[in-house]
Amino acid sequence: MKGIVIRKADPGEYDAVERFYGKVKYPGSLNSTATVFVALEDQQVIGTAQLCPEAGYVALRGMQVEPTFQGQGIGSKLLEHVVIELANQPCYCIPWSHLQAFYHRIGFEEITAQEGPVDVRERYTRYRSQGLNVILMRRV
């Protein structure tokens, strides 16, 4: 991870985050109310995560690391920043099922759809109906 900087993004970097999402083919977009974290190498976005405030909780969305940089601890470092920002706020995420242990390391637990807020439950159900192998997780 030498030379890689992880920090909160400045609003002036949001266009670069959107371009990064396009590059990695992330189907979502940047939430205008989110706290955005970026991993940078030579001022280029190579990873990102968003904490999106919702009614009574936060949603972790858009957690992405450029494929050529995966497996180098960048995602873990992004999550370390996320945890600090979260403090004791409840947080939900809908990761790929093979990442369950990755998110579990920072306190996320897999839950049933019925245990999630309505909008998270609807998003999860939509993803599953599209054939995506995702799980629903919560961190309290």
N, C-alpha and C positions, 0 to 999 in steps of 0.2 A: 504493500500500500504506500510505498515511498512516493512522495510527490502528489498524493491524492488528498484533497481538502474536502471535508464534509462540514456543512453549516446550513443555517437557514438561508433560503434564497432571498435576494432583494427583488422587489417588484420589477425592476428593470431587467431581470433575468427570466421573467416568465415566458417571453417569446422563445428563448433558448430551450426552456423546459418543454414547451409545446412542440418544438422541432424535434427534440429528443424523443418524445412520445411517438411522433410520426416515424422516426427512424427505427424504433424498436417495435413498431406496429401495435402499440398499446391502444385499444379501442376507445378509451375514455379521454377526458381532457382535463385541463387544469381548472379546479374549482376556485372561483374568484374570492371566496371567503376562507380558503384553506391556509394553514401554515405549511409552507413548502420547504422541504429539505433537499439539498442537492449534494451530490458527490461530483467533484470537479478534478479533471486532470488537464493541466495546461489551459485552464479557463474554459474547458469544454465539459458540458454536462455528460456524465457517464452513468449516473444513477440518480434516482429521485424517490421521494415519498411525500404524501400529502396527509395532513390531519385536517379533516373537514368537520367543522362544528355542525351538529344537528340539535334537535330539541332534546336536551337532557343527556346527550352523549356525544362522542366524537367517532368518526369513521376514518379508519386508515385506508387510504385508497392510492392507486397509482404507484405502488411500490415496484420499481423497475430498476434493473441494473443491466447495462449493455452486455450482451452475451460474451463478448471477448474479455470482459472484466469479471464475469461470474466466477465464484469459487475462490476469490481472493480476500474475502472478509468485508467487502464494501457494503453488502446488504446488512450484515451484522452491525457495522458501524452506523449505518443510517438508522437502524432500529434503536441503537443506544441513544441517539439524539431524540428519537420519537418518545422513548420512555421518559426522558427528562422532561420533555414538554408536556406529556400527559399528566404527570404527577399522579393524582388519585382519581382522575376522570375515567368513567367507564368508556371503553373503546371497543368497536366491532370491526372485523375485517373478513373478507371473503377470499382467502388465498387458494391456490391450487392445492389439491389434497396432498400431494407429495411434499409440501412445505409445512405440514402440520408441526413437526418437531422443531423446525426453524422458528416459528412464531411462539411455540410453547416455551422456548428458552427465555422469553421476556414476559411470560405470564399469561399468554393467551391460552384459553381452553376451548376445545371444540364443544359446540352446543347444538341443539336441535333448532330447526327453523322456528318452531313455536316459541322458543325462548328469546328470539330477537325482536327488536322494534319492527313495527309494520313495514316501514320503507326498506329496512335492511332485509327483512324476510322476503319482500316482493322482489328485490334485486337478486337475492340468492336463488329464489324459485325461477326467475327468468333465466339466469345463467345456467341452472341445471336443465331447464327445458331446451336450451340451446345445445345441450350435450357437453357442457363444460364440466370437467371433473374438479369441482371446487367444494370447499367445506366452509361452514360458518363458525367463526371464533369470536370470543369475547375476552376482554381483559378488564378486570374490575380494580 
